[in-house]
Amino acid sequence: MAGPGGDMQWCFSQVKGAIDDDVAEADIISTVEFNHTGELLATGDKGGRVVIFQQEIENKSQPQFRSEYNVYSTFQSHEPEFDYLKSLEIEEKINKIRWLPQKNAAQFLLSTNDKTIKLWKISERDKRPEGYNLKEEDGRYKDPNTITSLRVPVLIPMDLMVEASPRRVFANAHTYHINSISVNSDNETYLSADDLRINLWHLEITDRSFNIVDIKPANMEELTEVITAAEFHPHQCNTFVYSSSKGTIRLCDMRASALCDKHSKLFEEPEDPSNRSFFSEIISSISDVKFSHNGRYMMTRDYLSVKIWDLNMENRPVETYQVHEYLRSKLCSLYENDCIFDKFECCWNGNDSVVMTGSYNNFFRMFDRGQRRDVTLEASRENSKPLQVLKPRKVCAGGKRKKDEISVDSLDFNKKILHTAWHPQDNIIAVATTNNLYIFQDKVN
Amino acid sequence: MEVNAEARRILAVSISKLYASRTQRGGLRLHRSLLLSLVMRSARDIYHSSRESEGPTPEEPMETSSGAEDEQQQAGLPEPQPALVSSEKLPEEPDSAEEECETTEDKENLSPTRQSRKRRGKASAAPDFLPSKRARLEPGEERYAAPLSSCRAGAGDSLTALSLNRGDWIPLRAEELTYIGQSQDKGITGAMVRAVRST
């Protein structure tokens, strides 16, 4: 059965994480990100840990098994903290991870929780020095009187060790909760965004940052919208966008002024009055914004849909895809069980022809822009045999339920896929359920 | 009236969510609080308009004009700092509700003689339908001014007086509920109290 991307068929590749149904809260995956080559895949969780998987070198003898991802490094990025001044606990949950482009042998990534961003260096060590003059092999110091000759220590191979060390800590710049970080194409600066402000940092400088957007009203009682996501343009180092809880996106040019409160472009689609309800404001809040790789489009995710915007057209999106329109009549229940506040992310494939986002019941959706096709797939342990092809799923909105369809009322709203990532070059995707990471790849013919 | 009942239910659910969000790890989430207050405002507007129009059929649930009216009195949200435990700021009818508020307002843990250190905006007073935050005094007990630090959320013990699980929440007083429908509506009273106590 053909799917998005021509004859692409998605197969199960791997699943990471505990099997048991009882999910430890700390293990809940909160972010997933491939690095720029796709060789490394990082996940962050609610317990403040980062786990990095590395793609093994392809197995030439068995080409149908595309290389697997295995654990490369695990480290505790953030710890829970307590703000004594405000009597508030600061969660250690990793909100976002962003990789820096690789410049030398080491890898660098930024990870952030609600308040603090950290730059981590991940480096390999596969040699160690041996033959010290003053020390024994086990580290004990020799008696100087026993040393009769000098030698030069040599580096000998050892088992690969991957070390993660925090190189910078960018703290105390955000009053509100950080929702986004984005590395600039200049590879020197990055932005961090909280509910009301966006700050610009230099990667080398931790004791100060520039505030470039501030939407905090003088009187907090006049607050009507908050910033929900922000991202730098992939090529233009002066351009960034930020989305709001009102469903608008603002594009800002840092050359225009130091403080980018005045936007260069405002992207907003007029609301359809026939869809008005108690919950219109909540479902129009944008949960994620992502530029396309070519920099000509951006994609936004709100509760029920994915929209593709042409940067040259502000008054409406060029494409709109319904993710789970059958939920529109269930908004009241989704409000009561808090699901309406879920923040789904979205992602582009490498050549910007397909977009992907998550849904409930461990379903995720792909929309092929060129072929005008979409598919619903499921990440589940039942479909986890090696190279098992994923069967498209269908939700029955009402009326007679066909065989193999699932009715809306049987959907499990506790099983949600909020975080997905697409390999920058290949058709390999990483899909995070609550505490498991699924890796799927397209069937190599 | 169906719309009426739904609006009341949504209001009750929203209030319990607001209270629950205070004790969330990581502090009050501004985005979530804003969305909750927007829903509450919509529900309140519907409730008002459906009670005013005692017509035969309920109108379209949302009147988009109501959003514009309240433009100047938008949802004010407490910053996730000192205002955590004091009133959730909600958009209000300008004058009448305010007058009610002034008499029943209670800035937590203040002795009657002490001035509130919080800035008071137009809409900063506690909405009437929220229960008063004073713990019930036993006969003979005196209220004392607690140190400011105990106003913060997250510090476990100092919040037990506000815990929804305490049996001695005072019931909502009738005049506190005039906010909702500008009338004595026992139905709302019952629904609100049940919702708050059951959290």
Interface residues (C-beta under 8 A of the other chain):
Chain A: K86 S87 L88 E89 I90 E91 K93 D114 T175 Y176 H177 N179 D195 L196 N219 M220 E221 E222 L223 T224 E225 V226 T228 S245 P273 R276 S277 F278 F279 S280 E281 I282 S285 C332 Y335 E336 D338 F341
Chain B: E6 A7 I10 V13 K17 R25 G26 G27 R29 L30 H31 R32 L34 L35 L38 V39 S42 A43 I46 E60 P61 M62 T64 Q72 Q73 Q74 A75 G76 L77 P78 E79 P80 Q81 P82 L84 K89 G121 K122 A123 S124 S149 R152 A153 G154 A155
